[in-house]
Amino acid sequence: MRLELKSERQNVTLSLPKELIKKSKVMAAQKDMSLSAFLRAALENKIRAETGYERARERQAGLLDGGFDFGTKGQVGFSREDLHARRKK
């Protein structure tokens, strides 16, 4: 699944450690990709992961803010001690 960025391309100059470039070229070749395509895919995956996490976090925070209806109407019919009491045989 590719992140669809509908804009024109722009070249960018990066300064990366030689060993990172070397390993990236090997991985790109193993995937039959150019280094440019490999790096683009890596950036797209990172952006997708970050934005997906943020959306999920906001969605879950909204659920927590709204609370849940467990049918108790806000009343608890048992105490903490009741929950943790050991059964006597």
Number of C-alpha atoms within 10 A of each C-alpha: 7 8 12 7 8 6 6 5 7 5 5 5 5 6 6 8 8 9 9 10 13 12 11 17 18 14 15 17 13 9 10 11 15 14 17 12 12 18 15 13 16 12 13 17 15 12 13 15 11 11 12 11 12 12 11 11 12 11 12 12 12 11 11 10 9 9 9 8 8 7 7 8 7 8 7 7 7 8 9 7 8 9 8 8 9 8 5 4 3
